[in-house]
Amino acid sequence: MKGRLIPVLVGSMTAAMLVIVAVQVSWLESSAKLRKEVFDQSVEQSLQLVANWLTATHLDKPEEVDPQVLRTDELAPEERLIVRRMEALPMDSLLMLAFKEQGIEAEPVFGAYDRYGQPVYLLEASEPFSEDLLARGYSVALGTLQFRVHFPKLGRYLIGQMLGAFALSVMMMLLIAGGFGYTLFAIQRTKRLDRLQRDLVNNLTHELKTPISSIGLASEALSDPAFDDEARKHYLGLIREENKRLGVLVENVLRASLSETGAMRLYVQPLNLHDLIKTVVKNMAMQFHKQGVKVDLALDASNPNLVADRIHLTNILFNLIDNAVKYSGEDPHIVIRTAQTPDGVSLHIQDNGVGIAKEHLGKVFERLYRVPTGNVHDVKGFGLGLSYVKNVVEGHGGSVHIASRVGEGTTLKLMLPFECQPDKTHTS
């Protein structure tokens, strides 16, 4: 049921977002249409006011000739009177005054036309817009003449008037889209974490079941008085090894939890990295012998002395070498190298194992992630080790990288600085 609910939820959210976007677009269109209607009404009122001024009888003045005004001698007396008034009055100022009373600040071009559509008053600046004045201009009657006004930049002016509302709508739509995208990401992340949690529980159950079963069988065997001392020593050793293994499993889970919650604190002290590597290899000698692992050391760093947390560095060395053994092939061969860098020491741990596909390299340091191997139990582990390694190394101020090719092996590259800040709590 849960698997079906998520697609339904995503589909519903997508539909809701599309509806909201459609509503916003519709609202913008309605707002633009309403503003245009208000603008048209304001222009008509302004033109009516101008017409009243031009038809007022007390404005008559003697006729003057203006070379910029198109004139015709075929005007009726009342038409000639209107034209003479327009020539005598500052029409630009009159228009802007009338428009300002209606809150209009767009720049107009204007002219007067007779009943045949011929200009009888047209300034030089308005001549390029003569056709627009006739086709799309606002008009008001001046007797038998038509006084027309056109706004060449009307679209830009109206958009500017709506810029605030438009910006707010865009911001709202972006906010909705961002919230939707984050929700999808959170859903996918939750599904992934749920799957990883199930894998962890399955792996943990399998890992704990084996040592517990072995300890139980060994304990029952020890209760049999027929066993000699050699057999008892064998089973006691088995119990100790399996008990140690249980402790390591629990410690791995605890270490990963601490490193992810930021509670990991580094207690630094002077140490020799080469000596630390040799100690770890010596302690794992029995495991190497049992599994036929060949280990080569190329400790070439001229100054391996660091100030670091001995316990955590020891843990990550055990972890990385153990991983190299787990994923090695039939003839395991591990090479551990060090080299000097200006800021510290570089440590490379190389194996000749199965390698990691390119698409998984970017995820191996994520907590709980395990590279798919076909059978989830063929290689023991929880997917916690490399996450812990990354947190420890970065907590020291270093870095960790991985290089691998399928069938050719894997190399872990650690860069460790000479000195880590003491008592530094690392939060990841």
C-alpha distance (Angstrom), angle and dihedral (degrees) to the residues before:
residue distance angle dihedral
M1 . . .
K2 3.81 . .
G3 3.81 91.0 .
R4 3.81 90.5 55.0
L5 3.80 93.8 44.8
I6 3.82 95.7 62.4
P7 3.85 96.4 57.7
V8 3.80 89.4 45.7
L9 3.80 90.3 50.1
V10 3.81 92.4 47.8
G11 3.81 91.1 47.7
S12 3.80 91.8 49.0
M13 3.81 92.0 48.8
T14 3.81 90.9 48.3
A15 3.80 91.5 50.6
A16 3.81 91.0 46.6
M17 3.80 91.9 50.5
L18 3.81 91.9 49.0
V19 3.81 90.0 49.8
I20 3.82 90.9 50.3
V21 3.81 91.3 49.1
A22 3.81 90.2 48.1
V23 3.82 90.4 50.0
Q24 3.80 90.6 50.1
V25 3.80 92.3 49.8
S26 3.79 91.2 46.6
W27 3.79 90.2 49.1
L28 3.80 91.1 51.4
E29 3.79 91.2 49.6
S30 3.81 91.5 48.7
S31 3.79 91.2 46.9
A32 3.82 91.3 50.1
K33 3.80 91.0 48.6
L34 3.81 91.8 48.6
R35 3.80 92.1 48.8
K36 3.80 90.1 50.6
E37 3.80 90.7 51.5
V38 3.81 91.6 49.0
F39 3.80 89.7 47.4
D40 3.82 91.4 50.6
Q41 3.80 91.6 50.9
S42 3.81 91.6 47.7
V43 3.82 91.7 50.5
E44 3.81 91.5 48.6
Q45 3.80 91.3 51.2
S46 3.80 90.8 47.6
L47 3.80 92.2 49.7
Q48 3.78 90.8 48.8
L49 3.77 88.7 54.0
V50 3.82 90.8 50.0
A51 3.82 89.8 48.6
N52 3.81 90.2 53.9
W53 3.80 89.8 52.1
L54 3.79 93.1 48.8
T55 3.80 94.4 47.9
A56 3.81 94.5 49.1
T57 3.82 107.4 117.3
H58 3.82 95.9 -144.5
L59 3.82 91.0 67.2
D60 3.80 94.4 71.7
K61 3.83 113.6 126.4
P62 3.75 134.0 170.0
E63 3.82 113.0 -76.9
E64 3.81 116.0 -96.7
V65 3.76 127.0 -171.0
D66 3.84 117.3 -120.6
P67 3.83 114.2 -173.0
Q68 3.85 90.9 -153.2
V69 3.81 92.7 59.4
L70 3.80 120.2 86.8
R71 3.80 107.8 -130.7
T72 3.79 135.5 -174.0
D73 3.78 128.3 -164.7
E74 3.79 91.8 -147.0
L75 3.80 96.3 79.6
A76 3.75 124.4 125.5
P77 3.82 115.1 -119.2
E78 3.84 93.4 -103.9
E79 3.81 90.8 48.0
R80 3.81 91.8 48.8
L81 3.81 88.7 51.6
I82 3.82 92.3 55.0
V83 3.81 92.6 47.4
R84 3.80 91.3 48.7
R85 3.79 89.5 53.1
M86 3.83 92.0 50.9
E87 3.80 89.6 49.7
A88 3.76 91.7 51.3
L89 3.81 97.4 45.9
P90 3.86 127.3 69.8
M91 3.82 94.3 -112.5
D92 3.81 95.2 -177.9
S93 3.79 91.3 57.6
L94 3.79 93.3 42.9
L95 3.80 92.4 52.3
M96 3.80 94.6 46.4
L97 3.82 90.2 48.0
A98 3.80 91.6 51.3
F99 3.81 92.4 45.9
K100 3.81 93.0 46.8
E101 3.81 90.2 56.2
Q102 3.85 86.5 59.8
G103 3.81 93.6 44.1
I104 3.83 94.9 -106.9
E105 3.80 117.6 143.5
A106 3.81 101.0 166.9
E107 3.81 116.2 121.0
P108 3.85 114.1 -112.5
V109 3.78 136.8 -160.8
F110 3.80 116.8 -151.4
G111 3.78 146.2 -178.6
A112 3.79 144.6 162.3
Y113 3.82 123.6 -113.7
D114 3.78 133.4 -170.1
R115 3.80 126.1 -128.9
Y116 3.82 90.4 -83.8
G117 3.82 94.0 55.2
Q118 3.79 93.9 -105.7
P119 3.82 118.0 139.2
V120 3.77 115.6 -112.2
Y121 3.81 95.3 169.9
L122 3.81 120.4 25.8
L123 3.77 127.3 145.9
E124 3.80 120.0 -139.1
A125 3.83 91.4 -110.8
S126 3.82 90.0 56.1
E127 3.81 97.2 48.1
P128 3.89 95.3 89.7
F129 3.83 88.5 56.5
S130 3.81 96.8 48.3
E131 3.82 93.7 113.7
D132 3.82 92.1 45.4
L133 3.80 89.8 51.2
L134 3.78 90.0 55.9
A135 3.82 96.9 40.6
R136 3.79 104.8 37.1
G137 3.78 107.2 6.9
Y138 3.78 126.4 119.3
S139 3.82 111.6 -113.7
V140 3.77 141.6 -162.4
A141 3.79 127.2 -173.3
L142 3.81 119.5 -111.1
G143 3.76 98.4 -174.1
T144 3.79 104.6 -71.2
L145 3.83 92.2 -13.6
Q146 3.81 128.5 84.0
F147 3.78 119.5 -136.3
R148 3.83 107.7 -155.9
V149 3.79 132.8 -167.2
H150 3.80 127.8 -169.2
F151 3.83 130.4 -174.1
P152 3.85 109.8 -149.0
K153 3.82 92.7 -170.4
L154 3.79 97.5 39.9
G155 3.84 95.1 125.2
R156 3.79 92.8 52.1
Y157 3.79 90.6 45.8
L158 3.81 93.8 52.0
I159 3.83 91.8 46.1
G160 3.79 89.0 51.0
Q161 3.79 89.1 52.6
M162 3.83 89.5 53.0
L163 3.81 96.1 40.3
G164 3.81 94.3 106.2
A165 3.80 94.1 49.2
F166 3.81 91.2 42.9
A167 3.82 92.5 50.6
L168 3.81 90.5 48.0
S169 3.81 91.2 50.7
V170 3.80 92.1 48.7
M171 3.81 90.5 49.1
M172 3.79 91.0 49.9
M173 3.80 92.4 49.3
L174 3.81 91.3 47.6
L175 3.79 89.7 48.4
I176 3.79 91.2 50.4
A177 3.81 91.4 46.7
G178 3.81 90.8 48.0
G179 3.79 92.0 49.3
F180 3.79 90.5 47.7
G181 3.81 91.8 49.5
Y182 3.79 91.8 48.3
T183 3.80 90.5 49.1
L184 3.80 90.9 52.5
F185 3.80 89.6 48.4
A186 3.81 91.0 49.4
I187 3.81 91.2 49.2
Q188 3.81 91.8 50.4
R189 3.79 90.9 45.7
T190 3.79 91.3 49.8
K191 3.81 90.9 50.3
R192 3.79 90.5 49.5
L193 3.81 93.3 47.9
D194 3.79 89.8 47.9
R195 3.79 90.4 53.0
L196 3.81 91.6 46.3
Q197 3.79 90.6 49.1
R198 3.80 90.7 53.3
D199 3.80 90.3 48.7
L200 3.79 90.3 49.2
V201 3.79 92.6 51.3
N202 3.81 91.0 47.6
N203 3.79 93.0 48.0
L204 3.80 93.2 43.3
T205 3.79 91.3 50.2
H206 3.78 91.2 49.9
E207 3.82 93.1 45.3
L208 3.80 94.9 49.1
K209 3.78 94.8 42.0
T210 3.81 94.9 63.6
P211 3.84 99.6 53.4
I212 3.81 92.3 40.2
S213 3.79 90.3 52.2
S214 3.81 91.7 46.6
I215 3.80 92.4 49.9
G216 3.80 90.7 48.6
L217 3.81 93.0 51.1
A218 3.80 92.1 45.7
S219 3.81 91.4 49.9
E220 3.81 91.4 52.3
A221 3.80 90.4 47.4
L222 3.82 91.6 52.7
S223 3.78 90.3 56.2
D224 3.81 90.1 63.0
P225 3.83 107.8 96.5
A226 3.81 90.8 -155.2
F227 3.81 92.7 75.8
D228 3.80 117.3 99.5
D229 3.80 126.5 -138.3
E230 3.80 94.5 -90.4
A231 3.78 91.9 54.4
R232 3.79 91.3 46.9
K233 3.81 90.8 51.0
H234 3.79 89.4 50.2
Y235 3.79 93.5 52.5
L236 3.79 93.1 42.3
G237 3.80 88.9 53.0
L238 3.81 89.1 48.6
I239 3.78 91.2 52.3
R240 3.81 91.3 48.9
E241 3.83 92.3 49.6
E242 3.79 94.0 46.8
N243 3.79 91.2 45.5
K244 3.80 89.3 51.3
R245 3.77 88.9 49.5
L246 3.80 91.1 53.0
G247 3.79 89.4 51.1
V248 3.80 91.2 51.5
L249 3.80 91.5 50.0
V250 3.79 92.7 51.8
E251 3.81 91.1 44.0
N252 3.81 91.5 53.0
V253 3.79 91.5 53.7
L254 3.81 91.6 45.8
R255 3.80 93.3 47.4
A256 3.79 91.9 50.9
S257 3.80 91.1 48.7
L258 3.80 92.4 50.2
S259 3.77 94.6 47.0
E260 3.80 93.2 49.6
T261 3.81 95.4 47.3
G262 3.79 92.6 49.3
A263 3.82 94.9 -117.0
M264 3.81 93.0 118.6
R265 3.80 109.9 114.2
L266 3.76 122.3 -169.1
Y267 3.81 117.8 -137.9
V268 3.78 103.7 -164.8
Q269 3.78 129.8 -159.6
P270 3.83 136.6 161.2
L271 3.81 112.1 -80.3
N272 3.78 141.2 161.4
L273 3.81 110.3 -119.5
H274 3.81 92.7 -156.7
D275 3.80 92.1 54.0
L276 3.82 89.6 48.0
I277 3.82 91.8 51.9
K278 3.81 92.2 48.4
T279 3.82 91.1 49.8
V280 3.80 92.5 51.6
V281 3.81 92.6 47.1
K282 3.82 90.2 48.9
N283 3.82 92.0 51.2
M284 3.80 90.4 50.6
A285 3.83 93.8 47.1
M286 3.82 93.2 104.2
Q287 3.81 90.9 53.0
F288 3.81 90.4 48.1
H289 3.80 91.1 50.4
K290 3.79 93.6 48.1
Q291 3.82 92.9 50.3
G292 3.79 97.7 36.7
V293 3.80 94.8 -116.6
K294 3.80 119.5 168.8
V295 3.81 114.0 -150.5
D296 3.80 123.5 -167.5
L297 3.80 122.3 -169.6
A298 3.80 120.8 -153.6
L299 3.80 100.5 175.1
D300 3.81 99.0 173.0
A301 3.82 101.7 152.4
S302 3.81 108.6 122.6
N303 3.82 93.0 -151.3
P304 3.82 112.4 31.9
N305 3.82 94.1 164.3
L306 3.78 112.0 122.2
V307 3.78 138.2 169.5
A308 3.80 102.3 -131.8
D309 3.80 146.6 122.9
R310 3.82 105.9 -73.0
I311 3.81 96.3 -161.8
H312 3.80 96.3 50.1
L313 3.81 93.4 43.9
T314 3.80 89.5 50.0
N315 3.81 90.1 50.2
I316 3.80 94.3 50.9
L317 3.83 91.3 47.1
F318 3.82 90.3 53.0
N319 3.79 89.0 45.7
L320 3.81 97.0 49.8
I321 3.79 94.9 43.3
D322 3.81 91.1 46.3
N323 3.83 89.2 51.2
A324 3.81 89.8 50.2
V325 3.81 89.4 53.1
K326 3.81 93.8 46.2
Y327 3.77 94.8 52.0
S328 3.81 97.8 39.1
G329 3.77 122.2 113.6
E330 3.78 131.2 -122.6
D331 3.84 93.5 -60.3
P332 3.81 103.2 38.2
H333 3.78 113.4 -152.7
I334 3.80 121.4 177.9
V335 3.80 124.6 -174.3
I336 3.81 120.3 -165.4
R337 3.81 114.9 -165.9
T338 3.78 135.5 177.6
A339 3.78 128.7 -168.4
Q340 3.76 134.7 -179.2
T341 3.80 121.0 -106.6
P342 3.83 128.9 -177.5
D343 3.81 91.2 -106.9
G344 3.79 102.2 34.3
V345 3.80 141.6 -53.8
S346 3.79 131.3 -37.9
L347 3.82 116.5 -144.9
H348 3.81 122.3 -162.4
I349 3.81 123.5 -170.8
Q350 3.79 111.0 -170.6
D351 3.81 130.2 -176.1
N352 3.79 135.0 -179.5
G353 3.79 94.9 -134.7
V354 3.77 136.7 126.7
G355 3.81 94.3 -65.0
I356 3.78 129.1 -146.1
A357 3.79 127.0 -88.2
K358 3.80 116.3 -113.8
E359 3.82 94.1 -115.3
H360 3.83 90.9 60.2
L361 3.82 99.1 46.4
G362 3.80 94.1 86.0
K363 3.81 92.6 54.1
V364 3.82 104.4 44.3
F365 3.82 92.4 93.3
E366 3.81 92.9 55.1
R367 3.77 115.8 106.0
L368 3.84 114.4 -100.2
Y369 3.80 92.5 7.5
R370 3.78 115.8 135.5
V371 3.77 124.7 -178.5
P372 3.83 108.7 -114.0
T373 3.80 110.6 -109.1
G374 3.79 101.5 173.2
N375 3.82 93.2 -104.3
V376 3.78 114.7 53.8
H377 3.80 92.5 -150.4
D378 3.78 102.2 44.4
V379 3.82 90.6 93.0
K380 3.79 116.6 38.3
G381 3.78 120.1 -128.1
F382 3.80 147.0 87.0
G383 3.79 103.4 -119.6
L384 3.82 90.8 -106.5
G385 3.81 102.2 107.3
L386 3.81 103.4 78.7
S387 3.80 91.3 40.7
Y388 3.81 87.9 56.8
V389 3.82 91.6 45.8
K390 3.81 91.5 52.3
N391 3.81 92.7 49.6
V392 3.81 93.4 49.1
V393 3.81 95.2 47.0
E394 3.80 93.8 45.7
G395 3.79 88.9 45.0
H396 3.81 86.9 60.7
G397 3.82 90.1 50.8
G398 3.81 93.4 -104.0
S399 3.77 135.0 113.5
V400 3.79 138.2 -126.2
H401 3.81 129.1 -150.5
I402 3.78 134.7 177.5
A403 3.79 131.5 -147.2
S404 3.79 122.1 -175.0
R405 3.79 145.2 156.4
V406 3.77 125.6 -163.0
G407 3.79 109.7 -102.0
E408 3.83 93.8 6.7
G409 3.80 103.8 73.6
T410 3.78 140.0 -111.1
T411 3.80 135.1 -85.9
L412 3.81 123.5 -158.0
K413 3.81 113.2 -157.7
L414 3.80 118.4 -160.1
M415 3.80 124.5 -174.0
L416 3.81 110.7 -159.8
P417 3.84 120.8 -173.8
F418 3.79 121.4 -135.4
E419 3.78 92.6 -114.2
C420 3.79 135.1 23.4
Q421 3.80 120.6 -157.9
P422 3.83 107.5 -100.3
D423 3.81 121.0 -116.5
K424 3.79 91.1 11.4
T425 3.76 114.4 157.4
H426 3.77 109.7 -146.1
T427 3.76 117.6 -145.8
S428 3.74 118.4 -171.4
